[in-house]
Amino acid sequence: MIAENVKKTLAEIAGGNPFGEKVTLVAATKTRTADEINEAIRAGIADIGENKVQEFTEKFDAVIGARRHFIGHLQTNKVKYLIGKTYLIHSLDRYELADEIEKRAAKADWTADCLIEINIGSELSKSGFSLEEGADAYQKLRRYPHIRIKGLMAMLPLSDDEAMLKELCRKMRALYDSLRREDADIEHLSMGMSGDWKLCVENGSNMIRLGTSLFGPRIYPQTL
Ligand SMILES: *Cc1c(COP(=O)(O)O)cnc(C)c1O
């Protein structure tokens, strides 16, 4: 089932987005076993994303291949476990986190590729810079010597209001385009989950993070 879902989704995004860009599929692997993740990789997944450092670390060696993304909220005291191990951190959402990544990455003589997280729906439950802060945050964050800003990440609010969601995508795309015009390192707009990825890709996303639609519903252990 996982392999079928992966192949079907890869075929659906094979044509890229309307902006002529390739769409990268990141499998969101929280709560999934290494066996399930390896099955997805054998079916064609090249990028996987965890949203908890503990899971990222526990499965790191058991998962074979694939570029490792970190997509969840990152506590500063856990940054040290990711140094040298991530292809991309999607959740750079505050300066305090950038300070810690800078300190740890410098010590390891490594550069962390990161996306700036934008709280596009201005939701209290989500972190990130506001859309209005985005350009200024980019100017400040790009000055950290061991952080390379590669683009933007956002999570759309849960809503059936397609017009509103499209408008939020368009705003994200406009910010992304404005950064990209002056910085060739900017190449990822990470936006889209199982419920909304088609709308996101149609409206400018070039990186989607899918969990449920690849692996089925998540079952969280009681203790979490
Ligand atoms: C879990 C998760 C996803 C995937 O969510 P689904 O709805 O299962 O596709 C995407 N992005 C982040 C940051 C996540 O934590």
The ligand as an SDF file (V2000), in Angstrom:
LIG
                    3D

 15 15  0  0  0  0  0  0  0  0999 V2000
    3.0240   15.5790   10.0290 C   0  0  0  0  0  0  0  0  0  0  0  0
    3.4940   16.7210    9.2280 C   0  0  0  0  0  0  0  0  0  0  0  0
    3.2040   16.8150    7.8630 C   0  0  0  0  0  0  0  0  0  0  0  0
    2.3710   15.7830    7.1290 C   0  0  0  0  0  0  0  0  0  0  0  0
    1.0700   15.7820    7.5790 O   0  0  0  0  0  0  0  0  0  0  0  0
   -0.0590   14.8830    6.8420 P   0  0  0  0  0  0  0  0  0  0  0  0
   -1.3150   15.6250    7.0580 O   0  0  0  0  0  0  0  0  0  0  0  0
   -0.0340   13.5650    7.5230 O   0  0  0  0  0  0  0  0  0  0  0  0
    0.3310   14.7830    5.4130 O   0  0  0  0  0  0  0  0  0  0  0  0
    3.7010   17.8950    7.1740 C   0  0  0  0  0  0  0  0  0  0  0  0
    4.4380   18.8570    7.7750 N   0  0  0  0  0  0  0  0  0  0  0  0
    4.7310   18.8010    9.0860 C   0  0  0  0  0  0  0  0  0  0  0  0
    5.5440   19.8790    9.6840 C   0  0  0  0  0  0  0  0  0  0  0  0
    4.2770   17.7300    9.8590 C   0  0  0  0  0  0  0  0  0  0  0  0
    4.5690   17.6900   11.1560 O   0  0  0  0  0  0  0  0  0  0  0  0
  1  2  1  0
  2  3  1  0
  2 14  2  0
  3  4  1  0
  3 10  2  0
  4  5  1  0
  5  6  1  0
  6  7  2  0
  6  8  1  0
  6  9  1  0
 10 11  1  0
 11 12  2  0
 12 13  1  0
 12 14  1  0
 14 15  1  0
M  END
$$$$
